[in-house]
Amino acid sequence: MRMPVLAAALLLAAAAPSPVPSPSQIAAAAPDADWRAVDPDRLLVMELADGRRIAIELAPDFAPAHVANIRALARSGWWDGAAIVRVQDDYVVQWAGAGGRHLPDGVAAHPPAEYDRPAAGLVLRRLGFPDGYAPMTGFAGDWPVAGDGHRIWLTHCYGMVGVGRDMPPDTGDGSELYAVIGQAPRQLDRNIALVGRVLDGLPALASLPRGTAALGFYAEPGQRVPIRRVRLAADMPEAERPRVEVLRTESASFHRYLDASANRRDPFFVRPAGGTDLCNVRVPSRIR
């Protein structure tokens, strides 16, 4: 008779709310006032041929020329009927428009190297823990950034979106994009233009079959993952737009979330780490 009683006790313990919430529980309990709605003009929506959708927030404050190109490319239908051409394990997923076409009007073929920007004009919230790649890290608005006191740049954290390019001085025109799906390749910071981040649908990209050719490209055209279309949410019928929100980093909820991420005290953990890495503190997002 003791085993059923013990099993019941364990089930009750598992079902009971934790006295110390986890980071995800803190984000789930955050009040509506602590969330920021993503502007539809900054939201890129990619639909795969199988119906799955990926929502990407663009970052014009960091890469205005590249983001302007991406908006123009989306509005021209550049990626409609295109494909994901590369999935490199623990690295990136990359997609490109159909080959053999000229860039549409209004797209700059050689935008500036938008790899960093002046720190002036941005409110920075420091992470407060050491970083191996930069003198400081933290958040500008709710974007993960690193800096040196004078310049600031977006960081290659999981889910960040960048612009594929050739060898320097090429900077990429935005026609080929990639999303990080592995351990943060921070060595790419300040070497490639980061233009946004995936806020919803990242598992659809991260779970794709890996490419077997060099650098994770698909060896055969038939292996590529078809893209139905890519649109700005602002250009979609209102009823079809995903309504995405991001937790404000200046909110009390985010401060609790950050502390819990650096010092896990929920029941599974034996010893809190007492610190965290910028890319381990993904700013929470949600679909309304």
Residue, then its C-alpha position, 0 to 999 in steps of 0.5 A: m500500500r505504501m507505493p501508491v501513497l508515495a506515487a500520489a504524493l509525488l504527483l501532488a508535489a509535481a502539480a503544486p505551484s513552485p514557491v520559487p518561479s522559473p524564468s518561464q513562469i515569471a514571463a507567463a505571469a507578466p501583466d499586459a502592461d509589461w509587454r510591447a506590441v511589435d509594429p506591423d511595419r517591422l514584422l516580417v512573416m515567412e510562410l513555408a509551403d507546408g503552412r508553418r509561419i515564422a515571424i521576424e522582428l526587423a531592427p531598423d535602428f541598427a541596420p536601416a539600409h539593410v532593413a529598407n532593402i528587406r522591406a522592398l524585397a518582401r513587397s516585390g515578392w522576392w522570396d515568394g516561391a523561393a526556398i531554404v537552401r542551407v541548414q548547418d547543424d548548430y549554426v544557421v538556417q539560410w534562405a534565398g530568392a529564386g536565382g537568375r533575377h535582378l534586384p527590384d527597383g529601390v534595393a541598394a546593391h551595396p548598402p553600408a557596412e551596418y555592423d555597429r552604430p554609435a552608442a549615443g541616443l540609445v538607452l542601455r541596460r547592462l546585463g551586469f555579468p562578464d562577457g568574453y567578446a565585449p567590454m559590456t553587454g545588455f539590452a538596447g530597448d529589448w534587443p541584445v547588444a554588446g558595446d565598448g562605450h562608444r559603439i554598440w552592436l547586435t549580438h549573434c544570439y539564438g534566433m537572430v537574423g543576419v544578411g548573407r554576404d560574399m567576401p569583404p568589402d561586400t556587405g550583402d543586399g538582404s536578398e539572402l538571410y539566415a537565422v542562428i539555430g545553434q550555440a551563439p556564434r559571437q565571433l560573427d558580431r561586427n562582421i555581418a549585418l544583423v537585421g532582426r530576430v525570430l520571435d515566433g516559429l523558430p522550431a520550424l527552422a531549427s528542426l529542418p533536415r541538415g544539409t549534407a553539402a559543404l557549409g550545410f547547403y542542400a546537395e540537391p535542389g529537391q532537398r530545399v525547403p519551399i517558401r510560399r511567400v514572405r510579407l510584411a505584416a503591415d501589408m497583410p489583411e488585418a485578420e491574418r496578421p500575427r500579433v506579436e508582443v515582446l516583454r519590456t526590458e525596463s519592466a519589473s517582470f523582466h528584472r525578475y526574469l533576468d534574476a531568475s535566469a542568472n540564479r535558478r532557485d526553482p526546485f530542480f536546481v541544487r546550486p544557482a549559477g550566480g551569473t548568465d550569458l547575454c544569449n542565455v537571456r532571450v527576451p520573452s515574446r508571445i502571440r496574442 
